[in-house]
């Protein structure tokens, strides 16, 4: 759900998702009026956070998984439609041992489409 990393700092990442008309989910959501499902916007933000964690915060990332543990305060402010570029920003709010809190915001043309607070856990790949 992430096409490109635009910027990456120690506790922040900015990513891009090009929303195209040929995405499979548009066939059913909704026929004749395609809108990117909110759950996929949340997933794109989560994947952005995972990229940041695995690149900047985790030793031996090939041995780890980042799993979503919660979503708070998810709000959807505008529709995301084919042709939009979804710009996603994730900021790490806290990391305590293997538990992470993040704040995320997705925008289209500078307008907020989705915002949330999310939590995740960094686990050993062998534990799943």
GROMACS elastic network, one bead per residue, 0.5 to 0.9 nm:
[ bonds ]
;  ai    aj funct       b0    kb
    1    16     6  0.88086   500
    1    17     6  0.63948   500
    1    18     6  0.88635   500
    1    40     6  0.79388   500
    1    41     6  0.85200   500
    1    43     6  0.73821   500
    1    44     6  0.50301   500
    1    45     6  0.85556   500
    1    47     6  0.71377   500
    1    48     6  0.85490   500
    2     5     6  0.76021   500
    2    15     6  0.66400   500
    2    16     6  0.59925   500
    2    17     6  0.51060   500
    2    18     6  0.82411   500
    2    44     6  0.62683   500
    2    45     6  0.85459   500
    2    47     6  0.71007   500
    2    48     6  0.68434   500
    2    88     6  0.89816   500
    3    15     6  0.74959   500
    3    16     6  0.56923   500
    3    17     6  0.50438   500
    3    18     6  0.67503   500
    4    14     6  0.88301   500
    4    15     6  0.56617   500
    4    16     6  0.52284   500
    4    17     6  0.70074   500
    5     8     6  0.72487   500
    5    13     6  0.74764   500
    5    14     6  0.61679   500
    5    16     6  0.64218   500
    5    48     6  0.83084   500
    5    51     6  0.88536   500
    6    13     6  0.76955   500
    6    14     6  0.53733   500
    6    15     6  0.51984   500
    6    16     6  0.68760   500
    6    87     6  0.89928   500
    7    12     6  0.80728   500
    7    13     6  0.56465   500
    7    15     6  0.70075   500
    8    11     6  0.79796   500
    8    12     6  0.59311   500
    8    14     6  0.63846   500
    8    15     6  0.86239   500
    8    52     6  0.71958   500
    8    56     6  0.88282   500
    9    12     6  0.50889   500
    9    13     6  0.61967   500
    9    14     6  0.89626   500
    9    52     6  0.82774   500
    9    56     6  0.81049   500
   10    13     6  0.82550   500
   10    52     6  0.80021   500
   10    56     6  0.60798   500
   10    57     6  0.79805   500
   10    92     6  0.88753   500
   11    52     6  0.75913   500
   11    53     6  0.84942   500
   11    56     6  0.79481   500
   11    57     6  0.87353   500
   11    90     6  0.82389   500
   11    91     6  0.57729   500
   11    92     6  0.51928   500
   11    93     6  0.81069   500
   12    49     6  0.84486   500
   12    52     6  0.71448   500
   12    89     6  0.71544   500
   12    90     6  0.56142   500
   12    92     6  0.63662   500
   13    48     6  0.70836   500
   13    49     6  0.73405   500
   13    51     6  0.83164   500
   13    52     6  0.61466   500
   13    88     6  0.79550   500
   13    89     6  0.56826   500
   13    90     6  0.54285   500
   13    91     6  0.67811   500
   14    48     6  0.77259   500
   14    87     6  0.69525   500
   14    88     6  0.55324   500
   14    90     6  0.66971   500
   15    45     6  0.86887   500
   15    48     6  0.65601   500
   15    86     6  0.82376   500
   15    87     6  0.57620   500
   15    88     6  0.50852   500
   15    89     6  0.65311   500
   15    90     6  0.86435   500
   16    85     6  0.67209   500
   16    86     6  0.56955   500
   16    88     6  0.61772   500
   17    44     6  0.78803   500
   17    84     6  0.84762   500
   17    85     6  0.58172   500
   17    86     6  0.50254   500
   17    87     6  0.65547   500
   17    88     6  0.79287   500
   18    82     6  0.84031   500
   18    83     6  0.71474   500
   18    84     6  0.63997   500
   18    86     6  0.63234   500
   18    87     6  0.87594   500
   19    22     6  0.87252   500
   19    23     6  0.75700   500
   19    36     6  0.80690   500
   19    80     6  0.79019   500
   19    81     6  0.68821   500
   19    82     6  0.51820   500
   19    83     6  0.55777   500
   19    84     6  0.53739   500
   19    85     6  0.59508   500
   19    86     6  0.70519   500
   20    23     6  0.58890   500
   20    81     6  0.80657   500
   20    83     6  0.55375   500
   20    84     6  0.75640   500
   20    85     6  0.89131   500
   21    24     6  0.84451   500
   21    26     6  0.70688   500
   21    34     6  0.81426   500
   21    81     6  0.80829   500
   21    83     6  0.70272   500
   22    25     6  0.86037   500
   22    26     6  0.74286   500
   22    27     6  0.85837   500
   22    82     6  0.83541   500
   23    26     6  0.58758   500
   23    27     6  0.78856   500
   23    82     6  0.85496   500
   24    27     6  0.58336   500
   24    28     6  0.81656   500
   25    28     6  0.59904   500
   25    29     6  0.61466   500
   25    30     6  0.86005   500
   25    34     6  0.87259   500
   25    35     6  0.88968   500
   25    36     6  0.74918   500
   25    37     6  0.78929   500
   26    30     6  0.62240   500
   26    31     6  0.71511   500
   26    33     6  0.85217   500
   26    34     6  0.53317   500
   26    35     6  0.67736   500
   26    36     6  0.69508   500
   26    37     6  0.85986   500
   26    82     6  0.85838   500
   27    30     6  0.66638   500
   27    31     6  0.59422   500
   27    32     6  0.87399   500
   27    34     6  0.76881   500
   28    31     6  0.56094   500
   28    34     6  0.80760   500
   29    32     6  0.87316   500
   29    33     6  0.75063   500
   29    34     6  0.56599   500
   29    35     6  0.60139   500
   29    36     6  0.71449   500
   29    37     6  0.69804   500
   30    33     6  0.51319   500
   30    35     6  0.63960   500
   30    36     6  0.88419   500
   31    34     6  0.62486   500
   33    81     6  0.86535   500
   34    80     6  0.85937   500
   34    81     6  0.61261   500
   34    82     6  0.71447   500
   35    38     6  0.87222   500
   35    79     6  0.62128   500
   35    80     6  0.56666   500
   35    82     6  0.75404   500
   36    39     6  0.85117   500
   36    40     6  0.69549   500
   36    41     6  0.72675   500
   36    79     6  0.72095   500
   36    80     6  0.53342   500
   36    81     6  0.59488   500
   36    82     6  0.79375   500
   37    40     6  0.54177   500
   37    41     6  0.66743   500
   37    42     6  0.89409   500
   37    79     6  0.88069   500
   37    80     6  0.81699   500
   38    42     6  0.62828   500
   38    43     6  0.85845   500
   38    76     6  0.71408   500
   38    79     6  0.87651   500
   38    80     6  0.87488   500
   38   114     6  0.77744   500
   39    42     6  0.50306   500
   39    43     6  0.61632   500
   39    44     6  0.86829   500
   40    44     6  0.60529   500
   40    45     6  0.85330   500
   41    44     6  0.51060   500
   41    45     6  0.63409   500
   41    46     6  0.86303   500
   41    80     6  0.87025   500
   41    86     6  0.86579   500
   41   106     6  0.76666   500
   41   113     6  0.85855   500
   41   114     6  0.70249   500
   42    45     6  0.51597   500
   42    46     6  0.61633   500
   42    47     6  0.86723   500
   42    71     6  0.87776   500
   42    74     6  0.82160   500
   42   104     6  0.87886   500
   42   106     6  0.88548   500
   42   114     6  0.76178   500
   42   115     6  0.83374   500
   42   116     6  0.79379   500
   43    47     6  0.60928   500
   43    48     6  0.85394   500
   44    47     6  0.51241   500
   44    48     6  0.62428   500
   44    49     6  0.87400   500
   44    88     6  0.78645   500
   44   106     6  0.89192   500
   45    48     6  0.50659   500
   45    49     6  0.63791   500
   45    50     6  0.87571   500
   45    88     6  0.62099   500
   45    89     6  0.75251   500
   45    90     6  0.70376   500
   45   104     6  0.63599   500
   45   105     6  0.74871   500
   45   106     6  0.72644   500
   45   115     6  0.89157   500
   45   116     6  0.88230   500
   46    49     6  0.50828   500
   46    50     6  0.62663   500
   46    51     6  0.87728   500
   46    68     6  0.73539   500
   46    90     6  0.84521   500
   46   102     6  0.89805   500
   46   104     6  0.82541   500
   46   118     6  0.77728   500
   46   120     6  0.88063   500
   47    51     6  0.62631   500
   47    52     6  0.87199   500
   48    51     6  0.52112   500
   48    52     6  0.64792   500
   48    53     6  0.88233   500
   48    88     6  0.73520   500
   48    89     6  0.77847   500
   48    90     6  0.68522   500
   49    52     6  0.51337   500
   49    53     6  0.62192   500
   49    54     6  0.86292   500
   49    66     6  0.89878   500
   49    89     6  0.85705   500
   49    90     6  0.59097   500
   49    91     6  0.79146   500
   49    92     6  0.80550   500
   49   102     6  0.74497   500
   49   104     6  0.83014   500
   50    53     6  0.50988   500
   50    54     6  0.60159   500
   50    55     6  0.83896   500
   50    65     6  0.85443   500
   50    66     6  0.60567   500
   50    67     6  0.83407   500
   50   120     6  0.87914   500
   51    54     6  0.53158   500
   51    55     6  0.60064   500
   51    56     6  0.83838   500
   52    55     6  0.52734   500
   52    56     6  0.58188   500
   52    57     6  0.74520   500
   52    90     6  0.83372   500
   52    92     6  0.88890   500
   53    56     6  0.53915   500
   53    58     6  0.62161   500
   53    61     6  0.88128   500
   53    66     6  0.79492   500
   53    92     6  0.87794   500
   53   122     6  0.86678   500
   54    57     6  0.59765   500
   54    58     6  0.52067   500
   54    59     6  0.79209   500
   54    60     6  0.85040   500
   54    61     6  0.54397   500
   54    62     6  0.85282   500
   54    64     6  0.80764   500
   54    65     6  0.84223   500
   54    66     6  0.79538   500
   55    58     6  0.68072   500
   55    59     6  0.87606   500
   55    61     6  0.74991   500
   56    59     6  0.85346   500
   57    61     6  0.88466   500
   58    61     6  0.56236   500
   58    64     6  0.78877   500
   58   122     6  0.83040   500
   59    62     6  0.86987   500
   59    63     6  0.86047   500
   59    64     6  0.85560   500
   60    63     6  0.57259   500
   60    64     6  0.71184   500
   61    64     6  0.51010   500
   61    65     6  0.76470   500
   62    65     6  0.81153   500
   62   125     6  0.80902   500
   63   123     6  0.86740   500
   63   124     6  0.60648   500
   63   125     6  0.53340   500
   63   126     6  0.75503   500
   64   122     6  0.66251   500
   64   123     6  0.56058   500
   64   126     6  0.81243   500
   65   121     6  0.81735   500
   65   122     6  0.57710   500
   65   123     6  0.52761   500
   65   124     6  0.61527   500
   65   125     6  0.54441   500
   65   128     6  0.88105   500
   66   120     6  0.64781   500
   66   121     6  0.56979   500
   66   123     6  0.62804   500
   66   124     6  0.88101   500
   67   119     6  0.87036   500
   67   120     6  0.54173   500
   67   121     6  0.54131   500
   67   122     6  0.65253   500
   67   123     6  0.74459   500
   68    71     6  0.81345   500
   68   118     6  0.75508   500
   68   119     6  0.61870   500
   68   121     6  0.66250   500
   69   118     6  0.76067   500
   69   119     6  0.53517   500
   69   121     6  0.65651   500
   70   117     6  0.83336   500
   70   118     6  0.55500   500
   70   120     6  0.68319   500
   71    74     6  0.67511   500
   71   116     6  0.68951   500
   71   117     6  0.58436   500
   71   119     6  0.64693   500
   72   116     6  0.61019   500
   72   118     6  0.60669   500
   72   119     6  0.84035   500
   73   115     6  0.75871   500
   73   116     6  0.52345   500
   73   117     6  0.59695   500
   73   118     6  0.85886   500
   74   114     6  0.71049   500
   74   115     6  0.56643   500
   74   117     6  0.68297   500
   74   118     6  0.87098   500
   75   113     6  0.82154   500
   75   114     6  0.56044   500
   75   115     6  0.54364   500
   75   116     6  0.64475   500
   76    79     6  0.78199   500
   76   112     6  0.79896   500
   76   113     6  0.56124   500
   76   115     6  0.67428   500
   76   116     6  0.89835   500
   77   111     6  0.83024   500
   77   112     6  0.60503   500
   77   114     6  0.59677   500
   77   115     6  0.82270   500
   78   107     6  0.89345   500
   78   108     6  0.86483   500
   78   111     6  0.77651   500
   78   112     6  0.68798   500
   78   114     6  0.75114   500
   79   113     6  0.65507   500
   80    83     6  0.87171   500
   80    84     6  0.64794   500
   80    85     6  0.85904   500
   80    86     6  0.77629   500
   80   108     6  0.75250   500
   80   113     6  0.69447   500
   81    84     6  0.58314   500
   82    85     6  0.86687   500
   84   108     6  0.64827   500
   84   109     6  0.81514   500
   85   107     6  0.81620   500
   85   108     6  0.59387   500
   85   109     6  0.76033   500
   86   106     6  0.61945   500
   86   107     6  0.56651   500
   86   108     6  0.52425   500
   86   109     6  0.82278   500
   86   113     6  0.82850   500
   87   105     6  0.82250   500
   87   106     6  0.54384   500
   87   107     6  0.52144   500
   87   108     6  0.63926   500
   87   109     6  0.84195   500
   87   110     6  0.85379   500
   88   104     6  0.71413   500
   88   105     6  0.57574   500
   88   107     6  0.64921   500
   89   103     6  0.82355   500
   89   104     6  0.56317   500
   89   105     6  0.53560   500
   89   106     6  0.63471   500
   89   107     6  0.85185   500
   90   102     6  0.65735   500
   90   103     6  0.56681   500
   90   105     6  0.66305   500
   90   106     6  0.87585   500
   91   101     6  0.88040   500
   91   102     6  0.56458   500
   91   103     6  0.52903   500
   91   104     6  0.64483   500
   91   105     6  0.89886   500
   92    95     6  0.75206   500
   92   100     6  0.74014   500
   92   101     6  0.61837   500
   92   103     6  0.64677   500
   92   104     6  0.88165   500
   93   100     6  0.76320   500
   93   101     6  0.53064   500
   93   102     6  0.50925   500
   93   103     6  0.65597   500
   94    99     6  0.81966   500
   94   100     6  0.57561   500
   94   101     6  0.51688   500
   94   102     6  0.70951   500
   95    98     6  0.70009   500
   95    99     6  0.57170   500
   95   101     6  0.64872   500
   95   102     6  0.89337   500
   96    99     6  0.52572   500
   96   100     6  0.64936   500
   96   101     6  0.88242   500
   97   100     6  0.81661   500
   97   122     6  0.87110   500
   98   120     6  0.83462   500
   98   121     6  0.55460   500
   98   122     6  0.50029   500
   98   123     6  0.71882   500
   99   119     6  0.72968   500
   99   120     6  0.59549   500
   99   122     6  0.65158   500
  100   118     6  0.82549   500
  100   119     6  0.54985   500
  100   120     6  0.51659   500
  100   121     6  0.61214   500
  100   122     6  0.78621   500
  101   117     6  0.72593   500
  101   118     6  0.58316   500
  101   120     6  0.66207   500
  102   116     6  0.83774   500
  102   117     6  0.57260   500
  102   118     6  0.51756   500
  102   119     6  0.61391   500
  102   120     6  0.81410   500
  103   115     6  0.77130   500
  103   116     6  0.59463   500
  103   118     6  0.62973   500
  103   119     6  0.88368   500
  104   114     6  0.80807   500
  104   115     6  0.55266   500
  104   116     6  0.53057   500
  104   117     6  0.62215   500
  104   118     6  0.76183   500
  105   112     6  0.69516   500
  105   113     6  0.76534   500
  105   114     6  0.57442   500
  105   116     6  0.65701   500
  105   117     6  0.89551   500
  106   111     6  0.84123   500
  106   112     6  0.59505   500
  106   113     6  0.55450   500
  106   114     6  0.51050   500
  106   115     6  0.62647   500
  107   110     6  0.55247   500
  107   111     6  0.51349   500
  107   113     6  0.50501   500
  107   114     6  0.69742   500
  107   115     6  0.87676   500
  108   111     6  0.52641   500
  108   112     6  0.65465   500
  108   113     6  0.64807   500
  109   112     6  0.84820   500
  112   115     6  0.72656   500
  123   126     6  0.84724   500
  123   127     6  0.70829   500
  123   128     6  0.82622   500
  124   127     6  0.53514   500
  124   128     6  0.74916   500
  125   128     6  0.59593   500
